[in-house]
């Protein structure tokens, strides 16, 4: 009788490294969505890294959502955020997962600061117009005033008067 002993060991394992580990985005409500940012996923182990992404909220996403990386190699992935409808500070965690890696998952913390929409501000100069005319005589000459938007958001305006003899032109419009 011959006894044979077999030793079964696990094959080489991958190890995940992700940089950067923190991403920050900023935008205003109603403004453009911030540009995507890149993360680099590296395999610092000895086995093939078969990674997939997971996120803590639908606020952020990763493209591609999975991949295979050879030992010693790296690949880039793009992290995007979707625009929330309200101002505030939002966060999300991106998980890079490989069930065979001893250090799985690795995380990227995403911070998204969304400010209030830009505000318009009315500037009017001069502040007062004075018209003088004799009773029953000719109408006084027209006077000009300047309406300006001194804020950072668009200004849509309508001007009205409470006297029929006072006419404003143009009576509405939009200023950037």
C-alpha positions in Angstrom: 0.0 0.0 0.0 1.3 3.4 -1.0 -0.1 6.5 0.7 -0.2 9.7 -1.3 -0.7 13.0 0.3 -2.1 15.9 -1.7 -1.8 19.4 -0.4 -4.2 21.8 -2.0 -3.4 25.5 -1.6 -5.3 28.5 -2.9 -3.9 30.0 -6.1 -2.3 33.5 -6.1 -4.7 36.2 -4.9 -5.2 39.6 -6.3 -4.9 42.8 -4.2 -6.8 46.0 -4.8 -5.4 49.5 -4.7 -7.5 52.5 -5.6 -6.4 56.1 -6.0 -7.5 58.7 -5.2 -9.5 57.6 -2.2 -11.5 60.9 -2.0 -13.2 62.8 -4.7 -15.0 66.2 -4.4 -17.5 67.7 -6.8 -19.2 71.1 -6.7 -22.2 72.6 -8.5 -25.2 74.8 -8.2 -28.9 73.7 -8.3 -30.0 74.0 -11.9 -26.4 74.4 -13.1 -24.2 72.1 -15.1 -23.4 68.7 -13.8 -19.7 68.5 -12.8 -17.2 66.8 -15.1 -16.4 63.1 -14.4 -13.3 62.4 -12.4 -10.9 59.4 -12.8 -9.9 56.8 -10.3 -7.0 54.3 -10.9 -7.6 50.7 -9.9 -4.4 48.7 -9.5 -3.8 45.0 -8.9 -0.9 44.8 -6.4 -1.4 41.1 -5.9 -0.3 37.9 -7.8 -3.6 36.7 -9.2 -5.9 38.3 -11.8 -8.1 41.0 -10.3 -11.8 40.6 -11.5 -13.3 43.7 -10.0 -16.8 45.1 -10.0 -18.2 48.3 -8.6 -20.9 49.0 -6.0 -22.1 52.3 -4.7 -23.8 53.3 -1.5 -26.3 55.6 -3.4 -27.5 56.3 -6.9 -25.9 59.7 -6.6 -22.7 58.4 -8.0 -21.7 55.9 -10.7 -18.6 54.2 -12.1 -17.8 53.5 -15.7 -16.9 50.8 -16.6 -18.8 48.9 -13.9 -16.3 46.0 -13.9 -13.1 44.7 -15.4 -10.1 42.4 -15.2 -6.7 43.6 -14.3 -3.5 41.5 -14.6 -1.0 41.4 -11.6 1.0 44.6 -11.5 -1.3 46.4 -13.9 -3.7 49.3 -13.5 -6.8 50.6 -15.2 -8.8 53.8 -15.1 -12.5 54.2 -14.3 -14.6 57.3 -14.5 -16.7 58.4 -11.5 -19.8 60.5 -12.3 -22.4 62.2 -10.1 -26.0 63.1 -10.9 -27.4 66.5 -10.0 -29.7 66.5 -7.0 -32.7 68.9 -7.1 -31.8 70.7 -3.8 -28.8 72.4 -2.3 -26.7 70.7 0.3 -23.8 68.5 1.0 -24.1 64.9 -0.3 -21.9 61.9 0.0 -21.6 58.5 -1.6 -19.1 55.6 -1.3 -17.8 53.8 -4.3 -16.8 50.2 -3.5 -14.3 48.3 -5.7 -14.9 44.6 -5.0 -13.2 41.3 -5.9 -14.4 38.4 -3.7 -11.0 36.7 -4.2 -8.9 39.6 -2.9 -8.0 39.6 0.8 -8.4 43.4 1.0 -11.8 43.6 -0.7 -13.6 46.0 -0.9 -11.5 49.2 -1.3 -13.4 52.4 -1.2 -13.5 55.9 -2.7 -15.4 58.6 -0.7 -17.3 61.0 -2.9 -18.4 64.4 -1.6 -20.8 66.5 -3.6 -21.4 70.1 -2.5 -24.5 71.6 -4.3 -25.0 75.3 -3.8 -28.2 77.4 -4.2 -29.0 78.6 -7.7 -27.4 81.9 -8.7 -29.5 84.8 -7.6 -30.5 87.8 -9.7 -30.3 91.3 -8.2 -32.0 94.4 -9.6 -30.0 97.6 -10.1 -31.9 100.7 -11.2 -30.2 104.1 -11.8 -31.1 106.8 -11.2 -33.3 105.7 -8.3 -35.8 108.6 -8.9 -37.0 110.3 -12.1 -38.8 113.7 -11.7 -41.0 115.0 -14.4 -42.3 118.6 -14.5 -44.9 120.0 -16.9 -47.4 122.9 -16.8 -51.0 122.0 -16.3 -52.6 121.7 -19.8 -49.2 122.2 -21.5 -47.1 119.8 -23.5 -45.9 116.5 -22.0 -42.4 116.6 -20.4 -39.5 115.1 -22.3 -38.8 111.4 -21.9 -36.1 110.4 -19.5 -33.9 107.3 -19.4 -33.1 105.0 -16.6 -30.8 102.0 -16.6 -32.0 98.6 -15.4 -29.1 96.2 -14.6 -28.6 92.8 -13.2 -26.0 93.1 -10.5 -26.4 89.5 -9.4 -25.0 86.2 -10.7 -28.2 84.6 -12.0 -30.5 85.6 -14.9 -33.0 88.3 -14.2 -36.4 88.2 -15.9 -38.3 91.4 -15.3 -41.7 93.1 -15.9 -42.2 96.8 -15.2 -45.6 98.3 -14.5 -46.8 101.7 -13.4 -49.8 102.9 -11.3 -50.4 106.0 -13.5 -51.7 105.9 -17.1 -49.6 108.9 -18.1 -46.3 107.0 -17.1 -45.3 104.7 -19.9 -42.2 102.4 -19.7 -40.6 100.9 -22.7 -39.5 98.1 -22.9 -41.8 96.9 -20.1 -40.3 93.4 -19.8 -37.2 91.4 -20.7 -34.4 89.2 -19.5 -30.9 90.3 -18.4 -28.0 87.9 -18.0 
